[in-house]
């Protein structure tokens, strides 16, 4: 029960230890009440480091830990509080047991009971009395002994009674078939800061990488109205909303990852919002399928949500066009393979051309100078000075094609011996003479809507 009534200090009060204890308890409970009333799940580790070398030898020790226990007790090991005695693990396992949960524990505060023991380390009390020498902080003189309450931490393992203690899960130890010990890398104890968990930081980093890659892939499919403005046609609506969803949440996730600070519920809420938006594009995952936040079991809820997010981010909005970059095979000749029958069967072929040339001159020069046919047949056209497939400039390509600024678009005719050569060779090539400097080519094939 909390002590929220302050001591009434009046003239003539006979000072006793109970007065000071009650006043201390009032201040502690007041802080705890404010903390738990204003903050969501304000208990867990802020920092946590397990001694890996000791664990390899079969002993679990805590080299560093800071945070807040479920009952509001603050701790900082080893700077302000001593570490609990290391715990040998060999005798803690049951037959055929593969994992062992380990806890940092301290006896609960006993109202009107024994909470401090003197010089008896095995006593089941919350504190141990410890004598410290302190100087006057103003003069630096007059060193005097005083007694402080040192926290009586201990390490408990799965199967031992945790009742009567305020405890935090620390780690899950895995025992291999050879008898060696290691930490379960996917175990996440209760936290108040995500930086205390390598697993959660890895989840955040992987999500940033996935969102960045998804954003880049979707951005490449935008139509460019000018150098600084993108536009979307009717056929791009789904692609637009998916890109909008990804770009909205990417900065939030990246912020949490880069500052390496924040309550795990903040990261989880951001991931939930992203997953909920992505379910719009899924036929298999519904928002109600997303797991709720569980501060006492962060391992499970983050693993489930991370798995669903990766599944949702694999969603691909189908595009009814294919971009075939024409790469240099020899000077002035560019080519690409046609490895699918639907490319040849498609009705719409468009050649996108960019060069260091005025746009009006580029529109005129391409149909006159550029030759398109198969890689073998193009040599015949060059030697005989014959034209290739007919190239007709179009002011704007079909809505399915993302328009890039600086490019001009030409419809490719699909008739004559030049086209027959392409169907036989299953490749396409373009000859571009030097009159078109720094040229870039891209063949866009519009596929039939399924």
Steps between C-alpha positions, in 0.01 A plus 500: 500500500632843409581760764362819346452694825795724592625524854353798682797694632412724796692676770593274785472171310722237658705377203514121460622269218137437411451868412786500250411156364140603440610822331742306276229250416260785415749653255581162341134403460413846366767464230386146419135606476585786263722277289245222457209743454665704225708238318398180321675193645782696670689192613776297345865534405658814364837327464593135533823311442558134585852375567552279192835362617354386832204346317736294285631358828151411622444804723251778436612842617367849435777744411272800445131569553285807555128550505184488707351196672125429475450645850671828401843437655777669301834326455832552326753219506793530569531882522248554780406146606710186539444219253331187635725200566558303176287188471649161402261334255605137498264390779205709376391277212235232497556185291447571128455874569639705211438860614514674837346839583701714741374790716643797685309509828481683831265436796187715497454788740329378817257747649569528873745213468867410488662658191864541605743249646844575637798295393298194402520460124271199493212677672192534280471876540470773239810682622825426676647756738835627380735745671646777283741779587389841382661842524321828541423601140547869584834489679635165382589426861354312794472150355225314680360148470139461401281201426323468163255242368668299226265318263505125558482377140516135412472286187211254487442236236195338346329266744598694811237692692483857375207585727591750769755661270493783252665344195591564138581228245862549398577235240413161359796265508522223241698183569643324196540127455869537590415664832602855407287800594395796291236772509186468290552786251124543449416542869401854598455588869263779605660828394456873538753567224536304175879551499524242779408222254719402205204309357265801494771719347550232232124497433501879461807495274356228277171688472680820399689307231183333369307827489787683329527230233122494452486877471774504236335225297160671508647843426651370178146435374381858543426725206700824499310813405820705520837479671355559847144372480364148463151415384288187498249382246185300561691176455745606773252547786592181688869564445457857625328400824756229571783749446318754716466244779867402485631858482275612787635244744863474388612825672333396827669160512834646392475767772450240774785290364748786464439668837509154665263621768135442568258276683435174313132593486597798278675274252214250519235767438691621193530144370130436569396812311714395204368144506140620527542725197667221301211261566307718254699330223476147643234236456645273769568733796231707674570774758337285767768236435776731624625399848441736795788648696612288796756673722559184701567294186671728249671206329175347378308812399793659313587173324138452386463858380840499329406183310169648383667825399755324285219303336303818435803683359538225242174621349555593137254720318495346152623723220380441147827610345857372497813713476780346295819708528700498177865457594809568292628187324742685274549864398169656389306171537272426797316172559276304736379140513130411463467196725119491524243439228267768637757767412471405133122465516449840663336762281676804644875548460646839587857626480598760761801711397702758692800685356692824537299666226219752479166325537366611162814381324485173693140440388604549137833317511396170658260380223757600236820364659414217740459149357319223693505128419666183631866503605605304190277682251610842623842450337333446164298819542810702589704373204216547251389834651147362538245614758390278786158475660290812462535741796217749548529777758210526744444803727409281795530123547213284631399551862656171606850628420682719756610816323853623574600860454743560214389191308313493170278204414460325167255227399682204344338346192477119495488410133735404221818292480658698785227378738522144368873505577420598860247217544750245366798621703296583816703812559480865404776744411522869417764685304557860613756706305727760654265784409311414820757567779481336846196303400294288742249247370220302659252268331156498664263214421134551596346165588131414458287547810419167664 
